[in-house]
Every structure is written in C-alpha cells, then in structure tokens.
Amino acid sequence: MRCLRMKKQKEITSLHRSGKRVYAPTLTVIYLPSDCLKMAVCVGKKHGKSVRRNRIKRLLRAAFSRYTADLLPCSVLLIPHVSGEYTFSAFYRDIGKILERERLLHHTA
C-alpha cells in the first residue's frame, strides 16, 4: 500500500485534536482510521537545529515505511520524544510495538 504524506496544517491539527494517542519510549503515535494511509512527522525545535531535526524525520519515515505494506488504512502522526540519541532500530522497534498493540497491522500469513 502506498503511503501519502499529510502536508496541510488543517489535516495535522484535526488529527492532533481527535486522534488516539499511543506512547512508546522513543515516540508518540497519534492515529485515526481513514480511507487511505496517510502519514506526517512532527519534530519540534526542542530536538535541535535543522540538520538534526531533518535526520530524525528521515529516520522516522524510513522506519514507518517498512510497515506500510501490512498497515490498515489510517492517518498517522509520529512525534519523537526528546532524548540524547535517535536511531533507526529504536524507532523501528517502537513503531512495530505500537502497531501490533493497536492492531493496525493485518497479517497475510
């Protein structure tokens, strides 16, 4: 399934207000069921300068994209927690745990 990016502030704000929040050690995921798969990443200035924020966004998008084939259609907002180290493996692990726990993954096996 192809993942669309949410770009409009209106979409992100409405998801932030009415979506279900789920927490993990490295990030918070806010989601709502939708007609197609949409994703946004929100990284604030608390995380550092633009080079660091852009790296975090790339890592989150890459980790999330590994799950898009098995993901049910929903709108997802990824918000990383402020910490000292950001790694692909930590984001990948926590996104997987959240998606499994919330039953957003459908297994074809």
ZITALIN-V142073 format. One record per residue. N is the residue number from 1. PHI is phi in radians with two decimals (* if undefined). NEAR is the number of other ideal C-beta (glycine too) atoms within 10 Angstrom. Layout:
n,phi,near
N,PHI,NEAR
N,PHI,NEAR
This chain:
n,phi,near
1,*,11
2,-1.47,7
3,-1.78,16
4,-1.59,13
5,-1.71,9
6,-1.39,18
7,-2.03,9
8,-1.47,9
9,-1.04,8
10,-1.09,8
11,-1.11,15
12,-1.16,19
13,-1.13,10
14,-1.16,14
15,-1.14,22
16,-1.11,14
17,-1.32,8
18,-1.95,9
19,-1.40,18
20,-1.54,12
21,-1.71,11
22,-2.34,17
23,-1.98,12
24,-2.43,18
25,-1.03,10
26,-1.81,19
27,-2.77,22
28,-2.00,16
29,-2.05,22
30,-2.01,20
31,-2.49,23
32,-2.50,14
33,-1.05,11
34,-2.58,16
35,-1.46,8
36,-2.49,11
37,-1.43,18
38,-2.27,21
39,-2.49,20
40,-2.46,20
41,-2.14,21
42,-2.15,15
43,-2.12,20
44,-1.42,10
45,-1.26,8
46,-1.14,9
47,-1.41,17
48,2.21,14
49,-1.32,8
50,-1.06,10
51,-1.10,7
52,-1.19,12
53,-1.08,17
54,-1.17,11
55,-1.12,14
56,-1.07,18
57,-1.09,16
58,-1.08,12
59,-1.08,19
60,-1.13,24
61,-1.10,16
62,-1.15,12
63,-1.15,22
64,-1.20,21
65,-1.13,11
66,-1.17,12
67,-1.74,19
68,-1.13,13
69,-1.16,11
70,-1.82,14
71,-1.59,18
72,-1.25,15
73,-1.15,12
74,-2.83,20
75,-1.72,22
76,-2.24,26
77,-2.09,21
78,-1.83,24
79,-2.20,17
80,-1.31,24
81,-1.44,14
82,-1.31,10
83,-2.61,11
84,-1.38,4
85,-2.26,6
86,-2.13,20
87,-2.24,11
88,-1.05,13
89,-1.11,9
90,-1.18,18
91,-1.12,22
92,-1.07,18
93,-1.09,15
94,-1.24,22
95,-1.11,21
96,-1.06,15
97,-1.08,14
98,-1.14,21
99,-1.12,21
100,-1.16,12
101,-1.11,11
102,-1.56,14
103,1.00,8
104,-1.66,19
105,-1.72,15
106,-1.97,8
107,-1.67,6
108,-1.57,5
109,-1.37,3
